Amino acid sequence: MRTNWLVLTATLPARPSGLRVRVWRALKATGAGTLREGVYILPGHAASAHKLWELERAIAAAGAQAYMLVVQARDAAQEESFRALFDRTGLHADFLQSVRDSRTGIDKTSQPELRKRLRALEKQLLALQAIDFFPGRHGRKAADALAALRREVELRLAPDEPASTEAAIPPRAVADYQGRTWATRKRPWVDRLATAWLVQRFVDKKPAFAWLSDPTKCPTSALGYDFDGATFTHVGDKVTFEVVAESFGLRDDPALGRLAELVHCIDVGGIVVDEAAGFEMLVRGLHARHADDDELLAAAVAVFDAAYTALQVSDVQ
């Protein structure tokens, strides 16, 4: 199948130079290729295509000449030559090298530094994916490499972190889960804290929580969550918070959906959420202040309440 290509032609004055600089920066942000000076090309399906249209209008508004053409390659050879302008093989190779470099001294690196490395790599990969208009095996290899590194880091920081399953997520009725004991691993991190908050606020009106030193000894009367073999744990690419929310039909709440993205980002990475770094810092502060897990949860509930309210307000505005 041939691509619909956007071809922008622009004739810019030498003076003043400010317009040229603005155009160059805008073109770079779109990921457009250069056919020759003043002629730029971008696949029509690119997420940044609207920015190229905006650039055409901005150039014209500045008093210079700009025309946008929508074309198809005349044959397969020309199509291939256009696509070659967007070959990201080298960028993927650079990313893979960054992943390898991040493994250096991983056993001696502090937890904050490891998470900082992961966040930086996640942003790097997302930026690369945004301009990888014809993704292929190199893109998949890059994503797999980051996923493997993330798992390696999580296993180092939390050796008992649950492995994801591929089981179905059955619907559950809130009425059947009242007055229960919810058990998870001790020293709960963001996914376990967020899930406990979700249970308290939206599922079980009178829950009790148990913090397990050994999840394999979870009481049979308790509902286990966020460990291997638990009733609620990671499924596919979903963390436990997302699984519990889906189980009880809570994902239609926009604020909860955005909170789920935040929890997912902090817990296992993936799509970068702007608030993640600051929220993670707050949770780390709670960990440092509260050695008792019941006290930790009580303090965390107030933080999650505030975050949820803030997300509700932002959805309204």
ABEGO torsion letter per residue (X at the ends): XBBBBBBBBBBBBAOBAAAAAAAAAAAAAAGBBBABBGBBBBBAABAAAAAAAAAAAAAAAAGBBBBBBBBBBABAAAAAAAAAAABAAAAAAAAAAAAAAAABGAAABBAAAAAAAAAAAAAAAAAAAAABABBBAAAAAAAAAAAAAAAAAAAAABAABBBBBABBBBBBBAAABBGBBBBBBBGBBAAAAAAAAAAAAAABABBBBBBBABAAABBAABBBBGBBGBABBBBEABBAAAAAAAAAGAAABAAAAAAAAAAAAAAAEEBBBAAAAAAAAAAAAAAAABABAAAAAAAAAAAAAAAAAAAAAAAAX
